[in-house]
Amino acid sequence: AGEEWLHIGTGAYLHGVEEEIVQTVQAKILTESRAISVEAVRNFVDVFGSERHAGEQWLVTSSMTEAYLLGPNEKFLGNVDLTVVGPSQFCMVVDPWRNGKQLLGQREVRR
C-alpha cells in the first residue's frame, strides 16, 4: 500500500518478497556543540512522543539523544552548530519558542 517504515535492530534483516529496501539509514551523531534540524514530511508521532505535523521543523539535540535515526516521516535539513554569545554581545531571535509554542512573527533580544 506504499507504506514505509524503519526497521531498527542489530544483525541481519531478511525482507519478505512483498517488501522492498528503499534506503539504508546511518545515524546522525549529536554533540554538545552540534544539533540537527529536522522537518516532518507528514503527520506522525516521533520517537520522543511528540506529535508532529507536516511541514513542522524542530531541533534534535544531544540532550535528547546521542545518535538519531531519521524515520520515513522525517527529512534532514542540516546540521546546526552552537552559537556562543559573549558578555558584550546580544542576539535577535526571530520566531522564538516559549512554553513549547512558537511565537511566529515576533522577535526577542537575548543577552
C-alpha positions in Angstrom: 0.0 0.0 0.0 3.0 2.3 -0.3 3.8 2.4 3.4 7.4 3.0 4.5 8.9 2.1 7.9 12.2 2.0 9.6 13.5 -1.3 11.0 15.8 -0.7 14.0 17.8 -3.6 15.3 21.2 -5.3 15.3 22.0 -8.2 12.9 20.8 -9.1 9.5 17.3 -8.3 8.3 15.7 -10.6 5.7 12.9 -8.8 4.0 9.8 -10.5 2.6 9.0 -10.9 -1.1 6.4 -8.1 -0.9 8.9 -5.7 0.7 11.5 -3.5 -1.0 14.5 -2.0 0.7 14.4 1.7 -0.2 17.3 3.0 1.7 19.8 2.1 4.4 20.0 4.9 7.0 23.0 5.9 9.1 22.5 7.5 12.5 23.3 11.2 12.9 25.8 11.7 15.7 25.0 14.6 18.0 27.4 16.5 20.2 27.0 19.3 22.8 28.0 21.8 20.1 26.0 20.3 17.2 22.3 19.5 16.7 20.3 18.6 13.6 17.4 20.3 12.1 14.5 18.0 11.0 11.2 18.6 9.2 8.1 16.4 9.2 7.1 15.1 5.8 3.6 14.0 7.1 1.7 14.0 10.4 3.1 11.5 12.9 4.2 10.9 16.5 8.0 11.0 16.8 10.2 8.6 18.9 10.1 11.1 21.8 6.3 11.0 21.9 5.8 14.5 20.4 3.0 14.9 17.8 4.5 16.4 14.6 2.6 18.0 11.7 3.6 18.1 8.0 6.0 21.0 7.4 6.9 21.4 11.1 10.6 21.9 11.9 12.5 21.2 15.1 15.9 20.6 16.5 17.2 17.3 17.8 19.9 17.9 20.4 22.4 15.8 22.3 20.3 16.4 25.5 17.6 14.4 23.8 19.8 11.5 22.4 23.4 10.8 21.4 22.6 9.5 18.0 19.4 9.9 15.9 18.0 7.8 13.1 15.7 9.7 10.7 12.4 7.9 10.2 10.5 7.7 6.9 8.3 10.6 8.0 11.3 13.0 8.6 13.6 15.0 6.3 17.1 16.0 7.4 17.5 19.8 6.9 21.1 20.2 8.1 23.5 20.4 11.0 23.1 23.4 13.4 26.2 24.5 15.3 26.1 26.1 18.7 26.3 29.9 18.7 28.0 31.4 21.8 27.2 35.0 22.6 29.9 36.9 24.6 29.2 39.2 27.6 29.3 42.3 25.4 27.1 40.8 22.6 23.4 40.0 22.1 21.4 38.2 19.5 18.0 38.7 18.0 15.8 35.6 17.9 13.2 35.5 15.2 10.0 33.4 15.9 11.1 32.4 19.4 9.7 29.4 21.3 8.1 30.0 24.7 6.4 27.3 26.8 6.5 24.8 23.9 4.8 27.2 21.5 6.5 29.1 18.6 5.7 32.8 18.5 5.6 33.4 14.8 6.2 37.0 13.7 7.8 38.0 17.0 11.4 38.9 17.8 13.3 38.6 21.1 16.6 40.1 22.2 18.8 37.8 24.2 21.9 38.7 26.1 
